[in-house]
């Protein structure tokens, strides 16, 4: 769901294509917008799940499974093909991914049943995984020299902003627009057709680096020096992403079935508020120490989930929305802090494998607990399932908070002896 910039994707040359219509700065911002659009599209189905469920009468576990296959397909493509653009070039890889994404939007627009939804989400997940890795590398390649961390910052903030805006826009169109299960996807199909044209005009930043097939292999590895911190960070990854998976898959169902709100706009608000607040918090805290960011985020996450459980018990929509805002203060900073604490310790030549390992845990936590929640709804009911899920998240978050105190974080930078001598 969040595009984490992959270190090691350094620009090694100018494009070999003879004509480039867009400058580097313009391309940088348009690619950031494309990344936002991709995650906009990924959250657009969330307010529609309850509509599909009513129209085609399928179970809640089917609903959460439709959600989960996207995350699993995204993880597979990101891990297996995340560095393919280093071999064939950024531009052709992005064009390929956007064409696949366009096909996914057309599948959604013409969906006739649950099988179509599974196909559309798998196609969308594959496209998003390939595009995220490519755009994240391109943002680092093209970032302005005077703002060296801007690419990495947008690699986190743009996806979160896209998640927020996509859910809200879909909720508004479902509530007030015609043909609610199709209009949003036809509009997105047009937007991705435009994005394909934009991608064809951005400058290439890499030369080919060997046969492209060499890049199609999983890169999961944890450097020995980081293994202790990686294990300590796992509860943080699970707490943040499992909560995100619940809100994106069952958030609208909770507002309708537990809080009694039938408005699709209100159903989309928990996603909009959580992701939007998280995007702002991630940008504002980008310079903070990762260990402190993770601890503060986990504290906010725990408080937000506890408040959400109170809101569910009191059937208070207003309190539930306040709780999602507090959760948003925790989600992005907690994950971002843990991620930076781990990645800053890894040698550059081992960082890509570590990032893939982090994302593997994150996206598994994003998808599998949501499916388990969907399976539990039938015997337990939506309210009790949500309460149990929330209580489990609080326990995991508290464990993560205790373990986060032991994270090493970035190693202090000390001058080499010859530097000290020359300075003297």
VENMO-V488543 format. One record per helix or strand of 2 or more residues. SS is the DSSP state (H for helix, E for strand). FROM is the first residue (numbers start at 0). LEN is the number of residues. If there is no record, write none. Layout:
<<SS/FROM/LEN> <SS/FROM/LEN>>
This chain:
<<H/23/21> <H/45/11> <H/59/22> <H/84/4> <H/89/20> <H/113/29> <H/149/27> <H/182/17> <H/211/4> <H/223/34> <H/263/21> <H/289/25> <H/316/27> <H/347/33> <H/381/23> <H/416/7>>
